[in-house]
Amino acid sequence: MPDFAANGVRLRYEKFGESGPQIVLLNGIAMTIGHWKPLIEALGGKYRVLCHDLRGQTLSDKPSGDYSFDQHATDLAALMDGLGISKAHIVGTSYGSEVAMAFAIAYPERCESLCVIDGVSELDPLLRAAAESWMAAALCDPRVYYRTLMPWTYSAEYIGKNREALAAREDSVAKLPREWFEAFARLCESFLRIDLTAKLSRITCRALVLVGQRDILKHEGFASIIATNIEDARMKVLPRAGHAAVIEQPDTVAREIDAFISGVES
């Protein structure tokens, strides 16, 4: 898997597909490139897809110091420059959707369209408390961290049907190095400074806002704020999906992305 030096940080990336419109997929806070592969397969080879781990994420560098959404957006612009990508359809989930919005605000000329999946543009007290608990747990114990995150991330239905897979995932997380959890905490600190709502009117491309019906973390109220403040946006609720809709329902999310981008391209 190749890497690229962007703003002094090594970013690991992967490209999929040889033809079709260009899509960039942006990770949720605890994701890595591989989490996107079921969704990419569901897109059926119709697109050229770029994925990368953000600074602070699993496969990329994890520098000390503060992270920010503006910094992630600048990193993405540098990566696109290095790969000869002038414009793309920008798709992000959770933390990645917030990076996507920051990118669309800073680089409107580089966005063919924007898809926000289970994202927010501001915090409320419950979401702030949840993120603070993940940060504390990450610096305390890997298994406590995972179990603290899981009920916020997945729907009850998904947890019930995937107990063995989630237990295996916990075992994998428990083996991650300390630097992973320290970088995760810095990503949480970045998230806790989010303040995008007043800037959303600067997004000029068409936008799709997707939210899981059973997302208790970044719920429909947050999605409505985003859709209301972007001039050319529409919102759609994904039935029965929890916060990690791209993990729970990759086929459904891929269909929504495909239909949206096909409409933008037509």
C-alpha positions as CSV (number, residue, x, y, z in Angstrom):
1,M,0.0,0.0,0.0
2,P,1.6,3.3,-1.0
3,D,2.1,6.4,1.1
4,F,2.4,10.1,0.4
5,A,4.2,12.9,2.4
6,A,1.6,15.6,3.0
7,N,2.6,18.7,5.1
8,G,5.4,16.7,6.7
9,V,3.2,13.7,7.6
10,R,3.2,10.3,5.9
11,L,-0.3,9.4,4.8
12,R,-1.1,5.8,3.7
13,Y,-3.6,5.6,0.9
14,E,-5.2,3.1,-1.5
15,K,-6.9,3.6,-4.9
16,F,-9.6,1.4,-6.3
17,G,-11.1,1.3,-9.8
18,E,-9.7,2.3,-13.1
19,S,-12.5,4.4,-14.6
20,G,-15.6,6.5,-13.8
21,P,-16.1,9.5,-11.6
22,Q,-13.6,10.1,-8.8
23,I,-14.7,9.6,-5.2
24,V,-12.8,10.3,-2.0
25,L,-13.9,8.3,1.1
26,L,-13.0,9.7,4.5
27,N,-12.8,7.6,7.6
28,G,-14.7,7.7,10.8
29,I,-12.5,8.4,13.9
30,A,-11.6,4.7,14.6
31,M,-11.7,3.5,11.0
32,T,-8.9,2.5,8.7
33,I,-8.9,2.0,4.9
34,G,-10.0,-1.7,5.1
35,H,-13.4,-0.8,6.7
36,W,-14.5,0.7,3.4
37,K,-13.9,-2.4,1.2
38,P,-17.5,-3.9,1.5
39,L,-18.9,-0.5,0.4
40,I,-16.4,-0.2,-2.4
41,E,-17.3,-3.7,-3.6
42,A,-21.0,-2.7,-3.5
43,L,-20.3,0.2,-5.8
44,G,-19.5,-2.4,-8.5
45,G,-16.4,-0.8,-10.1
46,K,-18.3,2.2,-11.4
47,Y,-16.0,4.7,-9.8
48,R,-12.4,5.6,-9.1
49,V,-12.1,5.6,-5.3
50,L,-9.4,7.1,-3.1
51,C,-9.2,6.2,0.6
52,H,-6.5,7.2,3.1
53,D,-6.0,7.1,6.8
54,L,-6.0,10.6,8.3
55,R,-3.0,11.8,10.3
56,G,-3.4,10.1,13.7
57,Q,-5.1,7.0,12.2
58,T,-3.9,3.4,12.0
59,L,-1.7,3.3,8.9
60,S,-0.6,6.9,8.8
61,D,1.8,8.9,10.9
62,K,0.6,10.0,14.4
63,P,2.5,13.2,15.1
64,S,2.3,14.7,18.6
65,G,0.5,18.0,19.0
66,D,-3.0,19.2,18.1
67,Y,-5.0,17.9,15.1
68,S,-7.8,19.9,13.5
69,F,-10.4,19.5,10.7
70,D,-8.7,22.3,8.8
71,Q,-5.4,20.4,9.0
72,H,-7.1,17.2,7.7
73,A,-8.6,19.2,4.9
74,T,-5.2,20.6,4.0
75,D,-3.7,17.1,4.1
76,L,-6.4,15.9,1.7
77,A,-5.8,18.7,-0.7
78,A,-2.0,17.9,-0.7
79,L,-2.7,14.2,-1.3
80,M,-5.1,15.0,-4.2
81,D,-2.5,17.3,-5.7
82,G,0.2,14.6,-5.4
83,L,-2.1,12.0,-7.1
84,G,-3.2,14.4,-9.9
85,I,-6.8,14.7,-8.7
86,S,-8.2,18.1,-9.3
87,K,-11.8,17.5,-8.2
88,A,-13.8,14.7,-6.6
89,H,-17.0,13.6,-5.0
90,I,-16.2,13.9,-1.3
91,V,-17.8,11.3,0.9
92,G,-17.2,11.0,4.7
93,T,-18.7,9.2,7.6
94,S,-18.8,10.5,11.2
95,Y,-15.4,12.2,11.9
96,G,-14.7,11.8,8.1
97,S,-17.9,13.6,7.3
98,E,-16.7,16.6,9.4
99,V,-13.4,16.5,7.5
100,A,-15.4,16.4,4.3
101,M,-17.4,19.5,5.3
102,A,-14.2,21.4,6.3
103,F,-12.7,20.5,2.9
104,A,-15.8,21.6,1.0
105,I,-15.7,24.9,2.9
106,A,-12.0,25.5,2.3
107,Y,-11.8,24.1,-1.2
108,P,-15.2,24.5,-2.9
109,E,-13.7,24.4,-6.4
110,R,-12.4,20.9,-5.7
111,C,-15.7,19.3,-4.7
112,E,-18.0,17.8,-7.4
113,S,-20.4,17.0,-4.6
114,L,-20.5,16.3,-0.9
115,C,-22.0,13.3,1.0
116,V,-22.2,13.6,4.8
117,I,-22.9,10.3,6.6
118,D,-23.8,10.4,10.3
119,G,-22.0,13.6,10.9
120,V,-22.4,16.8,12.9
121,S,-21.4,20.4,12.5
122,E,-21.7,21.3,16.2
123,L,-21.9,19.5,19.6
124,D,-24.5,19.2,22.3
125,P,-23.8,18.3,25.9
126,L,-24.5,14.5,25.4
127,L,-22.2,14.2,22.4
128,R,-19.5,16.1,24.2
129,A,-19.8,13.8,27.2
130,A,-19.6,10.7,25.0
131,A,-16.5,11.9,23.2
132,E,-14.8,12.8,26.5
133,S,-15.6,9.3,27.8
134,W,-14.0,7.7,24.7
135,M,-10.9,9.8,25.1
136,A,-10.6,8.9,28.8
137,A,-11.2,5.2,28.1
138,A,-8.6,5.1,25.3
139,L,-6.0,6.4,27.7
140,C,-7.1,4.0,30.4
141,D,-7.5,0.5,28.9
142,P,-8.1,-0.8,25.4
143,R,-11.0,-3.1,26.3
144,V,-12.7,-0.5,28.3
145,Y,-12.3,1.9,25.4
146,Y,-13.9,-0.6,23.0
147,R,-16.8,-1.4,25.2
148,T,-17.4,2.3,25.9
149,L,-17.5,3.0,22.2
150,M,-19.5,0.0,21.0
151,P,-23.1,0.9,22.2
152,W,-22.8,4.4,20.7
153,T,-21.5,3.0,17.4
154,Y,-23.9,0.2,16.4
155,S,-27.6,-0.5,16.5
156,A,-29.0,-3.0,19.0
157,E,-29.9,-5.2,16.1
158,Y,-26.4,-5.2,14.7
159,I,-24.9,-5.9,18.1
160,G,-27.3,-8.8,18.7
161,K,-26.5,-10.4,15.3
162,N,-22.7,-9.9,15.4
163,R,-21.5,-10.7,18.9
164,E,-18.7,-13.1,17.8
165,A,-17.4,-10.6,15.2
166,L,-17.5,-7.8,17.7
167,A,-15.7,-9.9,20.3
168,A,-13.0,-10.7,17.8
169,R,-12.8,-7.0,17.0
170,E,-12.3,-6.2,20.7
171,D,-9.4,-8.7,20.8
172,S,-7.8,-7.0,17.8
173,V,-8.2,-3.5,19.3
174,A,-6.7,-4.8,22.6
175,K,-3.5,-5.6,20.6
176,L,-3.0,-2.1,19.2
177,P,0.0,-0.1,20.4
178,R,-0.2,2.7,23.0
179,E,0.5,5.3,20.3
180,W,-2.7,4.4,18.5
181,F,-4.8,5.2,21.6
182,E,-2.8,8.4,22.3
183,A,-3.5,9.5,18.7
184,F,-7.2,8.6,19.0
185,A,-7.4,10.9,22.1
186,R,-5.9,13.7,20.0
187,L,-8.5,13.1,17.3
188,C,-11.2,13.3,20.0
189,E,-9.7,16.6,21.1
190,S,-10.0,17.8,17.6
191,F,-13.6,16.7,17.4
192,L,-14.4,18.5,20.7
193,R,-13.5,21.8,19.0
194,I,-15.9,21.4,16.1
195,D,-17.7,24.6,15.1
196,L,-18.8,24.3,11.5
197,T,-22.5,25.3,11.4
198,A,-22.0,29.0,10.7
199,K,-19.6,28.1,7.8
200,L,-21.9,25.6,6.1
201,S,-23.5,28.3,3.9
202,R,-20.1,28.5,2.1
203,I,-20.5,25.0,0.7
204,T,-21.6,25.5,-2.9
205,C,-21.8,22.0,-4.3
206,R,-24.8,19.6,-4.1
207,A,-24.9,17.7,-0.9
208,L,-26.5,14.5,0.4
209,V,-26.9,14.1,4.2
210,L,-27.4,10.5,5.3
211,V,-28.2,9.5,8.9
212,G,-29.0,6.2,10.5
213,Q,-32.5,6.0,11.9
214,R,-31.1,4.3,15.1
215,D,-28.0,6.5,15.4
216,I,-28.2,7.7,19.0
217,L,-24.8,9.5,18.8
218,K,-25.1,11.8,15.7
219,H,-28.8,11.7,15.3
220,E,-31.4,13.1,12.9
221,G,-31.4,16.5,14.7
222,F,-27.7,17.0,13.8
223,A,-28.3,15.9,10.2
224,S,-31.2,18.4,9.9
225,I,-28.9,21.2,11.0
226,I,-26.4,20.3,8.3
227,A,-29.1,19.9,5.6
228,T,-30.8,23.2,6.5
229,N,-27.6,25.2,6.4
230,I,-26.2,23.9,3.1
231,E,-28.1,25.6,0.3
232,D,-28.3,22.6,-2.1
233,A,-28.7,19.7,0.3
234,R,-31.1,17.0,0.9
235,M,-31.4,14.6,3.8
236,K,-32.3,11.0,3.9
237,V,-32.7,8.6,6.9
238,L,-31.4,5.1,6.6
239,P,-33.9,2.7,8.1
240,R,-32.7,0.5,11.1
241,A,-29.1,1.7,10.8
242,G,-27.0,2.7,13.8
243,H,-24.2,5.3,13.8
244,A,-21.8,3.0,11.8
245,A,-24.1,2.8,8.8
246,V,-21.2,2.2,6.4
247,I,-20.3,-0.9,8.4
248,E,-23.8,-2.1,9.2
249,Q,-25.4,-1.5,5.8
250,P,-22.6,-1.0,3.1
251,D,-24.9,-2.1,0.3
252,T,-27.6,0.4,1.2
253,V,-25.1,3.3,1.7
254,A,-23.5,2.4,-1.6
255,R,-26.8,2.5,-3.4
256,E,-27.5,6.0,-1.9
257,I,-24.1,7.3,-2.9
258,D,-24.4,5.9,-6.4
259,A,-27.9,7.3,-7.0
260,F,-26.8,10.7,-5.7
261,I,-23.6,10.9,-7.7
262,S,-25.3,9.6,-10.8
263,G,-27.8,12.5,-10.4
264,V,-25.0,15.0,-10.0
265,E,-23.1,13.7,-13.0
266,S,-26.2,13.6,-15.3
